[in-house]
Amino acid sequence: MYERARAAVTPVVLTLNEDANIGATLESLSWARRVIVLDSGSTDRTEAIARSFPNVDWHVRPFDTHSEQWRQALTAYRVTTDYTLALDADMRVSDALVQEIEAAFLSGRLTGGMIPFEFRVYGRRLAGTLCPPQLRLFRPDSVRIGQQGHTQSFSIDGPVYEFTARLIHDDWKDLELWLASQLRYSRLERARLESSSRRSLKDGLRRYGVMPPIAAAVAYLRAGGPFGGAQARYYASQRLTYECILQLQLLESRLTKSVEKAPAAEADRRPV
């Protein structure tokens, strides 16, 4: 089953303390001949679960940035297939997506594929999400890897296929781990906002401090609003929480800098 995909695609998964997610992700990749898992030093059962799958090729590398971790994953472990499917540990590959890879994607001379997402909260599908389609399937020798704030960015030249089948995003990590990751991500995003001269509308809303309620409202409506039940409220609360943490990071940085400047300004006003 899925012999064309087996011969042409190597999934690559990054992990860090993902024992709540990795089993379901690797189960969805049972069709693959080889799955490269690059771990950042998990201390939970991630390694034991991953190694229980016979097609997993397990590696460990200390984390520095997402872009460097992906660069290592795509270049250091001899990807011999034409394409790589780049996944986070909370992403599942549906049968419909593998079927579209075989029936449409592999039939053309393509360099990559943009894949939309189906977000789930504790197994229940949301009506929509804030996450746009992403380049997740590509020729590993042609992809360019960058860093955009807290996460990597993939780009590639050449014809790109637009998938209709979706990657399933279903994160079962507990709340404490999720909050810790959002704190790390917001620090990186704050650094990007403070160092970049380019300003998008989203960046501007964040700098003016109005993004948290906007993100929460849009996320709630896209997730189904009152028809989305507790899952829609949960997703909106996650987006609100992240944007509030980022807002606190930006305010802390701004206030700290103003306090540091104050003594110097006071000294300049003293008579000599």
Residue pairs with C-beta under 8 A, 6 or more apart in sequence:
1 31
2 31
2 98
2 99
2 102
4 101
4 102
4 106
5 31
5 32
5 98
5 101
5 102
5 106
6 31
6 32
6 33
7 33
7 81
8 81
8 82
8 83
8 106
9 32
9 81
9 82
9 83
9 84
9 85
9 101
9 137
10 32
10 33
10 34
10 35
10 36
10 79
10 80
10 81
10 83
10 84
10 85
11 29
11 32
11 35
11 36
11 84
11 85
11 87
11 93
12 35
12 36
12 37
12 38
12 70
12 73
12 74
12 79
12 84
12 85
12 86
12 87
13 22
13 25
13 26
13 29
13 35
13 36
13 37
13 38
13 87
13 88
13 89
14 37
14 38
14 39
14 40
14 66
14 69
14 70
14 73
14 87
14 88
14 89
15 22
15 37
15 38
15 39
15 40
15 42
15 46
15 50
15 89
16 39
16 40
16 41
16 42
16 46
16 63
16 89
17 42
17 43
17 44
17 46
17 173
17 177
18 25
18 42
18 44
18 46
18 89
18 90
18 173
19 42
19 44
19 45
19 46
19 49
20 172
20 173
20 174
21 89
21 90
21 170
21 171
21 172
21 173
22 37
22 46
22 49
22 50
22 89
23 49
24 92
24 170
24 172
25 87
25 89
25 90
25 91
25 92
26 35
26 37
26 49
26 50
26 53
26 56
27 53
28 92
28 93
28 94
28 168
29 35
29 55
29 93
30 53
30 55
31 98
32 55
33 55
34 55
34 57
35 53
35 55
35 56
35 57
36 57
36 59
36 73
36 77
36 79
37 50
37 56
37 57
37 58
37 59
38 59
38 60
38 61
38 69
38 72
38 73
38 77
39 46
39 47
39 50
39 58
39 59
39 60
39 61
40 60
40 61
40 62
40 63
40 69
41 60
41 62
41 63
46 89
47 58
50 56
50 58
51 58
57 77
59 73
59 76
59 77
61 69
61 72
63 69
65 147
65 152
66 147
66 150
66 151
66 152
67 145
67 146
67 147
67 152
67 153
69 152
70 86
70 145
70 152
70 154
71 145
74 84
74 86
74 140
74 143
74 145
75 140
79 140
82 139
83 137
83 138
83 139
83 140
84 137
84 138
84 139
84 140
84 143
85 93
85 136
85 137
86 136
86 137
86 138
86 154
87 93
87 136
87 167
88 169
90 169
90 170
90 171
90 172
90 173
91 167
91 168
91 169
92 167
92 168
92 169
92 170
93 167
93 168
94 165
94 166
94 167
94 168
96 165
96 166
97 115
97 163
97 165
97 166
97 167
99 165
100 163
100 164
100 165
101 113
101 137
104 161
105 113
105 137
105 161
105 163
108 159
108 161
109 159
110 158
110 159
110 160
110 161
111 138
111 139
111 142
111 156
111 157
111 158
111 159
111 160
112 135
112 137
112 138
112 139
112 142
112 143
112 154
112 156
112 158
112 160
112 161
113 135
113 136
113 137
113 138
113 160
113 161
113 162
113 163
114 133
114 134
114 135
114 136
114 160
114 161
114 162
114 163
115 133
115 134
115 135
115 136
115 137
115 163
115 165
115 166
115 167
116 132
116 133
116 163
116 164
116 166
116 167
117 129
117 131
117 133
117 134
117 166
117 167
117 168
117 169
118 125
118 126
118 129
118 166
118 167
118 168
118 169
119 125
119 126
119 128
119 129
119 131
119 169
119 170
119 223
119 235
120 126
120 168
120 169
120 170
120 231
121 170
121 231
121 234
121 235
122 170
122 172
122 231
122 234
123 170
124 229
124 231
126 222
126 223
126 224
126 228
126 231
126 232
126 235
127 222
127 223
127 224
127 227
127 228
127 232
128 222
128 223
128 224
129 169
129 219
129 222
129 223
129 235
130 215
130 218
130 219
130 222
130 239
131 169
133 162
133 163
134 154
135 143
135 154
135 155
135 156
135 160
136 154
136 167
137 163
138 154
138 156
139 156
142 156
142 157
142 158
143 154
143 155
143 156
144 154
144 155
144 156
145 152
145 153
145 154
146 152
146 153
146 154
146 155
147 153
148 192
149 185
149 188
149 189
149 191
149 192
149 193
150 184
150 185
150 186
150 187
150 188
150 189
150 192
151 185
171 178
173 181
178 238
179 241
182 241
182 242
182 245
183 245
185 242
186 242
186 245
186 246
186 249
187 249
189 246
189 249
190 246
190 249
190 250
190 253
193 203
193 206
193 207
193 250
194 250
194 253
196 203
199 207
202 211
205 211
205 214
206 243
206 246
206 247
206 250
207 250
209 247
209 250
209 251
211 243
211 246
211 247
212 240
212 243
212 244
212 247
213 240
215 239
215 240
215 242
215 243
216 236
216 237
216 239
216 240
216 243
217 236
219 235
219 236
219 238
219 239
219 240
220 228
220 232
220 233
220 235
220 236
223 231
223 232
223 235
223 236
224 231
224 232
225 232
226 232
228 235
